[in-house]
């Protein structure tokens, strides 16, 4: 069953959006290689907080990616630009999806 992963977070103190987006490119490159990855959207709210929305083929593939995220050397910079205490991760089963015809 398809999974929607929602990750909300704030940037670490003193980190600009531009600095974060440079590190985010490492995440873009890594996530595309993960089994079960469908697509990802990154959005920023008016208050400056971020939401990373990722679609996975299954909970197993989402969990495997989440586990390997912290062990991936190319993503160590991400850990420094995000306020890790602000991170909230939620996984939800997708029951229906619509796309333009």
Rosetta blueprint (number, residue, H / E / L):
1 X L
2 X L
3 X E
4 X E
5 X E
6 X E
7 X E
8 X E
9 X E
10 X L
11 X E
12 X L
13 X L
14 X L
15 X L
16 X L
17 X H
18 X H
19 X H
20 X H
21 X H
22 X H
23 X H
24 X H
25 X H
26 X H
27 X H
28 X H
29 X H
30 X H
31 X H
32 X L
33 X L
34 X L
35 X L
36 X L
37 X E
38 X E
39 X E
40 X E
41 X E
42 X E
43 X E
44 X E
45 X L
46 X L
47 X L
48 X L
49 X L
50 X E
51 X E
52 X E
53 X E
54 X E
55 X E
56 X E
57 X L
58 X L
59 X H
60 X H
61 X H
62 X H
63 X H
64 X H
65 X H
66 X H
67 X H
68 X H
69 X H
70 X L
71 X L
72 X L
73 X H
74 X H
75 X H
76 X H
77 X H
78 X H
79 X H
80 X H
81 X H
82 X E
83 X L
84 X H
85 X H
86 X H
87 X L
88 X E
89 X E
90 X E
91 X E
92 X E
93 X E
94 X L
95 X L
96 X L
97 X L
98 X L
99 X L
100 X L
101 X L
